[in-house]
Amino acid sequence: MRTPSLMRGFVLAGMTIAAAGLAGCGTGVAPVDSKPAMIGAAAFQGIVMGGQQPVAGVALQLYQAGTTGYGSKATAIGSTFQTTSAGNFSVPSYTCAAGSEIYLVGIGGQPIAATMTSPAVTNNNLALMVGLGVCGGADLHTFINVNELTTVASVWALAPFMTGFANIGSPASNTTGLANAFAVINELVNTSTGTLPGPTLPMGATLPIYSINSLADILEQCINSGGGVAGDGSGCGDLFNLAPNATGAPYPTDSITAIMNIAQSPGRNVANLNKLRSPNPVFGPSYDVNHGPNDWTLAITYTGGGLSAPTSIAADAAGSVWVTNSGNASVTKLDYSGTAISTASGFTAGFGTPSAVAIDGGGNAWITDSKNNTVTQLNPTGSGAKTYSGNGLTAPGSLAIDGSGNIWVANTGSNTVSAFTSGGSVLSNSPYSGAGTNAPVGVAITPK
């Protein structure tokens, strides 16, 4: 028997979406009338690894994500510093803007230590990163492992917010989405150990382990090389040649940009990219080099919260996901991390067959019930049910909410469209029919 589940995709049509994708949804508005306070953040240490070996001489830079738009310029925090011959680094205490998102990038370095070759191999195209989370927050561990897995996890979570490693940010209207995206990194990977899964992965959730490890193996072939340019046959050159930007040019010149391009166009050159991996891959389990995935979309699969034969989904401004369940006549709510807010039975509220859900401006969920011929409003906690009937509701199958908060419902059973105010009152002349309306199954609202 298959367990009912919900899948969150991290890159879909260039957007971060939660639950059928929701890594970075959210519309929280940050105050813009004053500059955020600067706070002190604790020192930490770490190591940079290329596969299973340390990388010496990597130039590291802390960044604070931008706040002026998607892919806006990030702010460098402090000066650059380098890894030792053993790949270790130490970051002294620093200051950052309260509430800002912090990440660490490493550029260049020697993946093969000077004691192993003479002269040492320097890879100027090497670029690795790790998202650290909110300034001064709990996710900022005292030890950080920067490797291919942390890079893949960070880039896939942040891809909708980035145009390069120094350009990661969001507009003030979507700071919640950016924060959610950084939080996803700690579900995918443990940034302290550089291994899968992350410490905040909810119980019952499943990672796409094979895809993440395979992407890390693809990246490793560039990291542990002498670098190169697109098409020159080198480890980096082969990667760059198969990972141009969305328009086909230019080709990347660093490994973070290459992996970002793959994340933003996950269906391109999939088989050939998979073949770039070593016959003896470093990270596993992973795909066979000749039998890879259909695309490089990454998704976390969630269970719990009453999920049972889910039929419809909607996300609120905080990034929480609401799902109607035909299997147990309930509604499930998961927070942005996939943790169940609803109980194991979901929110029931007397549902017969909940068929669709939409969220209004106050965070309330509106649910159509095709069996009971009703529309029910639940408050953000899943309680306080208000159920409305009549007004032509007959086998309602879809609904949408307009800018005034009015609820519009397509009635498959009566060839009509019903409309309610946000308070549940019937709009004038509702239900509406004619104009060829016949067994309507969907409804959408124009911007004006």
ZIBEL-V811175 format. One record per residue. SS is DSSP state (2 for helix, 1 for strand, 0 for the rest). PSI is psi in radians with two decimals (none if undefined). D_CENTER is the distance of its C-alpha to the mean C-alpha in Angstrom with 1 decimal. Layout:
# ZIBEL-V811175
ss=SS psi=PSI d_center=D_CENTER
ss=SS psi=PSI d_center=D_CENTER
This chain:
# ZIBEL-V811175
ss=0 psi=2.32 d_center=28.5
ss=0 psi=2.42 d_center=24.8
ss=0 psi=2.22 d_center=22.8
ss=0 psi=2.40 d_center=21.0
ss=0 psi=2.94 d_center=17.3
ss=1 psi=2.35 d_center=14.1
ss=1 psi=2.29 d_center=11.3
ss=1 psi=2.09 d_center=7.6
ss=1 psi=2.49 d_center=6.7
ss=0 psi=-0.44 d_center=4.0
ss=0 psi=2.05 d_center=6.9
ss=1 psi=1.98 d_center=9.7
ss=0 psi=0.67 d_center=12.5
ss=0 psi=0.22 d_center=10.9
ss=1 psi=2.56 d_center=8.6
ss=0 psi=2.16 d_center=5.0
ss=0 psi=2.50 d_center=6.2
ss=0 psi=2.50 d_center=6.6
ss=0 psi=1.66 d_center=9.3
ss=0 psi=0.58 d_center=10.3
ss=0 psi=2.16 d_center=7.0
ss=0 psi=0.95 d_center=5.6
ss=0 psi=-0.63 d_center=2.5
ss=0 psi=0.47 d_center=5.1
ss=0 psi=2.78 d_center=8.1
ss=0 psi=2.59 d_center=11.3
ss=0 psi=0.58 d_center=14.6
ss=0 psi=2.33 d_center=16.2
ss=0 psi=2.16 d_center=19.0
ss=0 psi=2.58 d_center=20.1
ss=0 psi=2.46 d_center=23.8
ss=0 psi=0.10 d_center=25.1
ss=0 psi=-0.10 d_center=28.8
ss=0 psi=2.75 d_center=28.9
ss=0 psi=2.48 d_center=27.4
ss=0 psi=2.63 d_center=25.4
ss=0 psi=2.53 d_center=27.4
ss=1 psi=2.37 d_center=27.2
ss=1 psi=2.77 d_center=27.1
ss=1 psi=2.42 d_center=28.0
ss=1 psi=2.55 d_center=25.5
ss=0 psi=2.65 d_center=26.9
ss=0 psi=2.71 d_center=27.7
ss=1 psi=2.88 d_center=26.0
ss=1 psi=3.03 d_center=26.7
ss=1 psi=-2.96 d_center=25.0
ss=1 psi=2.59 d_center=25.5
ss=1 psi=2.21 d_center=24.2
ss=1 psi=2.45 d_center=24.4
ss=1 psi=1.81 d_center=24.7
ss=0 psi=-2.10 d_center=24.5
ss=0 psi=0.23 d_center=27.0
ss=1 psi=2.53 d_center=29.0
ss=1 psi=2.73 d_center=28.7
ss=0 psi=2.12 d_center=28.5
ss=1 psi=2.70 d_center=31.2
ss=0 psi=0.41 d_center=31.4
ss=0 psi=2.28 d_center=27.7
ss=1 psi=2.02 d_center=27.5
ss=1 psi=2.50 d_center=24.7
ss=1 psi=2.25 d_center=23.5
ss=1 psi=2.48 d_center=21.5
ss=1 psi=2.65 d_center=19.6
ss=1 psi=2.15 d_center=18.6
ss=0 psi=2.57 d_center=15.9
ss=1 psi=2.86 d_center=17.6
ss=0 psi=0.19 d_center=18.1
ss=0 psi=0.15 d_center=19.9
ss=0 psi=2.98 d_center=17.3
ss=0 psi=2.27 d_center=14.3
ss=0 psi=0.34 d_center=15.1
ss=0 psi=2.76 d_center=17.9
ss=0 psi=2.24 d_center=20.0
ss=0 psi=2.79 d_center=19.1
ss=1 psi=2.16 d_center=22.1
ss=1 psi=2.36 d_center=23.6
ss=1 psi=2.03 d_center=24.7
ss=1 psi=-2.91 d_center=28.0
ss=1 psi=2.86 d_center=29.5
ss=1 psi=2.72 d_center=28.4
ss=1 psi=2.85 d_center=29.5
ss=1 psi=2.73 d_center=30.0
ss=0 psi=2.69 d_center=29.7
ss=0 psi=-3.13 d_center=33.0
ss=0 psi=-0.32 d_center=34.7
ss=0 psi=0.16 d_center=33.0
ss=0 psi=0.06 d_center=29.4
ss=1 psi=2.72 d_center=29.4
ss=1 psi=2.82 d_center=28.5
ss=1 psi=2.24 d_center=29.1
ss=1 psi=2.07 d_center=27.5
ss=0 psi=2.93 d_center=30.0
ss=0 psi=2.63 d_center=29.1
ss=1 psi=3.02 d_center=27.6
ss=1 psi=2.56 d_center=26.9
ss=1 psi=2.85 d_center=23.7
ss=1 psi=2.30 d_center=23.1
ss=0 psi=2.27 d_center=22.5
ss=0 psi=-0.11 d_center=19.0
ss=0 psi=2.80 d_center=17.7
ss=1 psi=2.37 d_center=14.8
ss=1 psi=2.49 d_center=16.4
ss=1 psi=2.85 d_center=15.8
ss=1 psi=2.33 d_center=18.4
ss=1 psi=2.40 d_center=19.3
ss=1 psi=2.31 d_center=22.2
ss=1 psi=2.44 d_center=24.3
ss=0 psi=-2.79 d_center=27.4
ss=0 psi=-3.12 d_center=29.5
ss=1 psi=1.73 d_center=31.6
ss=0 psi=-0.34 d_center=29.9
ss=1 psi=2.02 d_center=33.4
ss=0 psi=2.66 d_center=35.3
ss=0 psi=-0.44 d_center=38.6
ss=0 psi=-0.27 d_center=40.5
ss=0 psi=-0.53 d_center=39.5
ss=0 psi=2.77 d_center=40.4
ss=0 psi=2.02 d_center=42.7
ss=0 psi=2.93 d_center=41.5
ss=0 psi=2.58 d_center=37.9
ss=1 psi=2.19 d_center=35.3
ss=0 psi=2.26 d_center=33.1
ss=0 psi=1.71 d_center=29.8
ss=0 psi=-0.17 d_center=29.2
ss=0 psi=-0.05 d_center=26.1
ss=0 psi=2.30 d_center=24.3
ss=1 psi=2.13 d_center=21.1
ss=1 psi=2.74 d_center=18.8
ss=1 psi=2.93 d_center=16.3
ss=1 psi=2.29 d_center=14.6
ss=1 psi=2.23 d_center=12.5
ss=1 psi=-0.34 d_center=14.9
ss=1 psi=-2.88 d_center=13.7
ss=1 psi=2.49 d_center=16.0
ss=0 psi=2.10 d_center=19.5
ss=0 psi=0.15 d_center=21.8
ss=0 psi=3.07 d_center=19.3
ss=0 psi=-0.37 d_center=19.6
ss=0 psi=-0.14 d_center=16.8
ss=0 psi=1.57 d_center=19.1
ss=0 psi=2.86 d_center=21.2
ss=0 psi=-0.24 d_center=24.7
ss=1 psi=2.30 d_center=24.0
ss=1 psi=2.29 d_center=21.1
ss=1 psi=2.05 d_center=20.9
ss=1 psi=2.02 d_center=19.6
ss=0 psi=-2.92 d_center=19.5
ss=2 psi=-0.64 d_center=17.9
ss=2 psi=-0.74 d_center=15.5
ss=2 psi=-0.55 d_center=14.2
ss=2 psi=-0.83 d_center=14.0
ss=2 psi=-0.84 d_center=12.0
ss=2 psi=-0.77 d_center=9.5
ss=2 psi=-0.78 d_center=9.4
ss=2 psi=-0.75 d_center=9.5
ss=2 psi=-0.64 d_center=6.8
ss=2 psi=-0.64 d_center=4.2
ss=2 psi=-0.05 d_center=6.7
ss=2 psi=-0.68 d_center=8.1
ss=2 psi=-0.23 d_center=8.2
ss=2 psi=0.10 d_center=9.9
ss=1 psi=2.63 d_center=12.3
ss=1 psi=0.00 d_center=15.5
ss=1 psi=2.98 d_center=16.7
ss=0 psi=-0.38 d_center=16.7
ss=0 psi=0.12 d_center=18.9
ss=1 psi=1.38 d_center=17.1
ss=1 psi=2.14 d_center=13.8
ss=1 psi=3.10 d_center=13.9
ss=0 psi=2.83 d_center=13.7
ss=0 psi=2.87 d_center=16.6
ss=2 psi=-0.42 d_center=18.2
ss=2 psi=-0.17 d_center=17.3
ss=2 psi=0.69 d_center=13.5
ss=2 psi=-0.51 d_center=13.6
ss=2 psi=-0.74 d_center=12.1
ss=2 psi=-0.75 d_center=8.8
ss=2 psi=-0.75 d_center=9.0
ss=2 psi=-0.71 d_center=10.1
ss=2 psi=-0.70 d_center=7.4
ss=2 psi=-0.77 d_center=4.9
ss=2 psi=-0.64 d_center=8.1
ss=2 psi=-0.58 d_center=8.7
ss=2 psi=-0.56 d_center=6.1
ss=2 psi=-0.70 d_center=8.2
ss=2 psi=-0.10 d_center=11.1
ss=2 psi=-0.64 d_center=10.2
ss=2 psi=-0.76 d_center=10.1
ss=0 psi=2.59 d_center=13.1
ss=1 psi=1.88 d_center=16.0
ss=0 psi=-0.22 d_center=16.5
ss=0 psi=-0.59 d_center=20.1
ss=0 psi=-0.27 d_center=21.1
ss=0 psi=0.52 d_center=18.7
ss=1 psi=2.89 d_center=18.5
ss=0 psi=2.61 d_center=16.3
ss=0 psi=-3.06 d_center=15.1
ss=0 psi=2.81 d_center=13.9
ss=0 psi=-0.33 d_center=16.2
ss=0 psi=0.15 d_center=14.1
ss=0 psi=2.13 d_center=13.1
ss=0 psi=2.66 d_center=14.9
ss=0 psi=2.33 d_center=18.2
ss=0 psi=-0.17 d_center=18.2
ss=0 psi=2.64 d_center=14.6
ss=1 psi=2.28 d_center=14.6
ss=0 psi=2.69 d_center=12.7
ss=0 psi=1.23 d_center=13.3
ss=2 psi=-0.81 d_center=15.8
ss=2 psi=-0.73 d_center=17.8
ss=2 psi=-0.77 d_center=15.3
ss=2 psi=-0.82 d_center=13.8
ss=2 psi=-0.69 d_center=17.5
ss=2 psi=-0.72 d_center=18.7
ss=2 psi=-0.70 d_center=16.4
ss=2 psi=-0.66 d_center=17.7
ss=2 psi=-0.68 d_center=21.2
ss=2 psi=-0.79 d_center=20.9
ss=2 psi=-0.66 d_center=20.0
ss=2 psi=-0.59 d_center=22.8
ss=2 psi=-0.46 d_center=25.4
ss=2 psi=-0.73 d_center=24.9
ss=2 psi=-0.83 d_center=24.6
ss=0 psi=0.99 d_center=27.8
ss=0 psi=-3.11 d_center=29.9
ss=0 psi=0.18 d_center=31.9
ss=0 psi=-3.00 d_center=29.5
ss=0 psi=-3.11 d_center=30.4
ss=0 psi=2.79 d_center=29.9
ss=0 psi=2.22 d_center=28.6
ss=0 psi=0.04 d_center=31.2
ss=0 psi=0.02 d_center=33.3
ss=0 psi=0.01 d_center=32.7
ss=0 psi=2.98 d_center=31.3
ss=2 psi=-0.77 d_center=28.2
ss=2 psi=-0.68 d_center=26.3
ss=2 psi=-0.72 d_center=28.2
ss=2 psi=-0.73 d_center=27.3
ss=2 psi=-0.85 d_center=23.5
ss=2 psi=-0.65 d_center=23.9
ss=2 psi=-0.53 d_center=26.0
ss=2 psi=0.02 d_center=23.5
ss=0 psi=0.95 d_center=20.5
ss=0 psi=3.06 d_center=21.8
ss=0 psi=-3.11 d_center=19.7
ss=0 psi=-0.46 d_center=19.0
ss=0 psi=-0.02 d_center=22.7
ss=0 psi=-0.09 d_center=24.1
ss=0 psi=2.65 d_center=25.3
ss=0 psi=3.00 d_center=25.5
ss=0 psi=2.55 d_center=24.7
ss=0 psi=2.76 d_center=22.7
ss=0 psi=0.07 d_center=24.9
ss=0 psi=2.75 d_center=22.5
ss=2 psi=-0.48 d_center=20.2
ss=2 psi=-0.79 d_center=17.0
ss=2 psi=-0.68 d_center=17.6
ss=2 psi=-0.83 d_center=18.3
ss=2 psi=-0.53 d_center=15.2
ss=2 psi=-0.74 d_center=13.2
ss=2 psi=-0.64 d_center=15.4
ss=2 psi=-0.76 d_center=14.7
ss=2 psi=-0.64 d_center=10.9
ss=2 psi=-0.27 d_center=11.9
ss=0 psi=1.20 d_center=14.7
ss=0 psi=-0.21 d_center=13.9
ss=0 psi=0.14 d_center=17.1
ss=0 psi=2.33 d_center=19.5
ss=0 psi=0.59 d_center=22.0
ss=2 psi=-0.92 d_center=20.4
ss=2 psi=-0.75 d_center=23.7
ss=2 psi=-0.64 d_center=25.1
ss=2 psi=-0.73 d_center=22.1
ss=2 psi=-0.53 d_center=22.4
ss=0 psi=-0.17 d_center=26.1
ss=0 psi=-0.27 d_center=25.6
ss=0 psi=2.69 d_center=25.0
ss=0 psi=2.58 d_center=28.0
ss=0 psi=-0.37 d_center=30.3
ss=0 psi=1.33 d_center=29.8
ss=0 psi=2.60 d_center=26.1
ss=0 psi=-0.71 d_center=25.2
ss=0 psi=2.36 d_center=22.1
ss=0 psi=2.85 d_center=22.5
ss=0 psi=2.68 d_center=22.5
ss=0 psi=3.04 d_center=21.4
ss=0 psi=2.69 d_center=22.5
ss=1 psi=2.52 d_center=26.0
ss=0 psi=-0.39 d_center=26.3
ss=0 psi=0.00 d_center=27.9
ss=1 psi=1.42 d_center=25.8
ss=0 psi=-2.90 d_center=22.1
ss=0 psi=3.03 d_center=19.3
ss=0 psi=-0.52 d_center=19.3
ss=0 psi=3.04 d_center=16.3
ss=0 psi=0.43 d_center=13.6
ss=0 psi=2.32 d_center=10.6
ss=0 psi=2.45 d_center=8.9
ss=1 psi=2.44 d_center=8.5
ss=1 psi=2.33 d_center=9.4
ss=1 psi=2.22 d_center=12.5
ss=1 psi=2.62 d_center=13.8
ss=0 psi=3.08 d_center=17.4
ss=0 psi=-3.13 d_center=19.7
ss=0 psi=0.24 d_center=20.3
ss=0 psi=0.10 d_center=22.8
ss=0 psi=2.19 d_center=20.8
ss=0 psi=1.88 d_center=23.6
ss=0 psi=1.05 d_center=23.8
ss=1 psi=2.52 d_center=21.0
ss=1 psi=-0.44 d_center=21.9
ss=1 psi=2.74 d_center=19.8
ss=1 psi=2.59 d_center=16.6
ss=1 psi=2.68 d_center=15.8
ss=1 psi=2.49 d_center=13.5
ss=0 psi=-3.14 d_center=15.2
ss=0 psi=-0.39 d_center=14.9
ss=0 psi=-0.07 d_center=13.7
ss=0 psi=0.03 d_center=10.6
ss=0 psi=2.66 d_center=12.8
ss=1 psi=2.32 d_center=13.3
ss=1 psi=2.36 d_center=16.9
ss=1 psi=2.30 d_center=18.3
ss=1 psi=2.43 d_center=21.9
ss=1 psi=2.00 d_center=23.6
ss=0 psi=-0.35 d_center=26.8
ss=0 psi=-0.52 d_center=27.6
ss=0 psi=0.36 d_center=28.5
ss=0 psi=0.98 d_center=28.9
ss=1 psi=3.07 d_center=26.2
ss=1 psi=2.32 d_center=22.9
ss=1 psi=2.49 d_center=20.0
ss=1 psi=2.21 d_center=17.7
ss=1 psi=2.49 d_center=14.7
ss=0 psi=3.13 d_center=13.2
ss=0 psi=-0.41 d_center=9.6
ss=0 psi=-0.07 d_center=9.7
ss=0 psi=0.04 d_center=11.4
ss=0 psi=2.31 d_center=14.7
ss=1 psi=2.26 d_center=17.5
ss=0 psi=-0.66 d_center=19.3
ss=0 psi=2.83 d_center=21.8
ss=0 psi=3.13 d_center=24.4
ss=0 psi=-0.31 d_center=24.9
ss=0 psi=-0.05 d_center=26.8
ss=0 psi=-3.12 d_center=24.3
ss=1 psi=2.13 d_center=25.8
ss=0 psi=-1.03 d_center=29.0
ss=0 psi=0.53 d_center=31.0
ss=0 psi=0.35 d_center=33.5
ss=0 psi=2.58 d_center=31.4
ss=0 psi=-1.15 d_center=33.0
ss=0 psi=1.53 d_center=30.4
ss=1 psi=2.28 d_center=27.4
ss=1 psi=-0.44 d_center=26.2
ss=1 psi=2.77 d_center=23.7
ss=1 psi=2.50 d_center=21.9
ss=1 psi=2.69 d_center=21.1
ss=1 psi=2.28 d_center=20.4
ss=0 psi=3.14 d_center=22.9
ss=0 psi=-0.34 d_center=22.8
ss=0 psi=0.07 d_center=23.9
ss=0 psi=0.13 d_center=21.0
ss=0 psi=2.51 d_center=23.5
ss=1 psi=2.31 d_center=22.7
ss=1 psi=2.22 d_center=25.2
ss=1 psi=2.22 d_center=25.9
ss=1 psi=2.59 d_center=28.4
ss=1 psi=1.85 d_center=30.6
ss=0 psi=-0.35 d_center=32.2
ss=0 psi=-0.78 d_center=34.8
ss=0 psi=-0.10 d_center=36.0
ss=0 psi=0.87 d_center=35.8
ss=1 psi=2.93 d_center=34.1
ss=1 psi=2.27 d_center=31.2
ss=1 psi=2.40 d_center=30.0
ss=1 psi=2.25 d_center=28.3
ss=1 psi=2.45 d_center=26.5
ss=0 psi=3.02 d_center=25.8
ss=0 psi=-0.35 d_center=22.4
ss=0 psi=-0.01 d_center=23.7
ss=0 psi=0.16 d_center=24.5
ss=0 psi=-2.95 d_center=28.2
ss=0 psi=0.71 d_center=31.0
ss=0 psi=2.32 d_center=31.1
ss=1 psi=2.04 d_center=33.0
ss=1 psi=2.33 d_center=34.0
ss=1 psi=2.45 d_center=35.6
ss=0 psi=-3.05 d_center=37.7
ss=0 psi=-2.72 d_center=40.3
ss=0 psi=0.55 d_center=39.7
ss=0 psi=0.02 d_center=39.7
ss=0 psi=2.02 d_center=36.7
ss=0 psi=1.94 d_center=37.3
ss=0 psi=0.93 d_center=34.7
ss=1 psi=2.31 d_center=31.9
ss=1 psi=-0.25 d_center=29.0
ss=1 psi=2.73 d_center=26.6
ss=1 psi=2.80 d_center=26.2
ss=1 psi=2.77 d_center=24.8
ss=1 psi=2.25 d_center=25.4
ss=0 psi=-3.14 d_center=26.9
ss=0 psi=-0.31 d_center=26.9
ss=0 psi=0.02 d_center=29.9
ss=0 psi=0.11 d_center=28.3
ss=0 psi=2.53 d_center=30.4
ss=1 psi=2.19 d_center=29.3
ss=1 psi=2.23 d_center=30.1
ss=1 psi=2.27 d_center=30.5
ss=1 psi=2.18 d_center=31.4
ss=1 psi=1.82 d_center=34.2
ss=0 psi=-0.60 d_center=34.5
ss=0 psi=-0.32 d_center=37.8
ss=0 psi=0.15 d_center=39.7
ss=0 psi=0.67 d_center=38.6
ss=1 psi=2.99 d_center=37.7
ss=1 psi=2.19 d_center=35.0
ss=1 psi=2.60 d_center=35.2
ss=1 psi=2.32 d_center=34.3
ss=1 psi=2.65 d_center=34.1
ss=0 psi=2.99 d_center=33.8
ss=0 psi=-0.34 d_center=31.3
ss=0 psi=0.04 d_center=34.2
ss=0 psi=0.03 d_center=34.9
ss=0 psi=2.67 d_center=38.0
ss=1 psi=2.27 d_center=38.8
ss=0 psi=2.64 d_center=38.4
ss=0 psi=2.33 d_center=41.7
ss=0 psi=0.06 d_center=42.7
ss=0 psi=2.50 d_center=39.8
ss=0 psi=2.75 d_center=39.4
ss=1 psi=2.49 d_center=39.4
ss=0 psi=-3.02 d_center=40.6
ss=0 psi=-2.93 d_center=42.2
ss=0 psi=0.51 d_center=41.0
ss=0 psi=0.15 d_center=40.5
ss=0 psi=2.12 d_center=38.0
ss=0 psi=1.97 d_center=38.2
ss=0 psi=0.96 d_center=36.0
ss=0 psi=2.43 d_center=33.0
ss=0 psi=-0.09 d_center=29.6
ss=0 psi=2.76 d_center=27.2
ss=0 psi=2.46 d_center=27.2
ss=0 psi=2.72 d_center=25.4
ss=0 psi=2.29 d_center=26.3
ss=0 psi=2.71 d_center=27.2
ss=0 psi=-0.54 d_center=26.1
ss=0 psi=none d_center=29.8
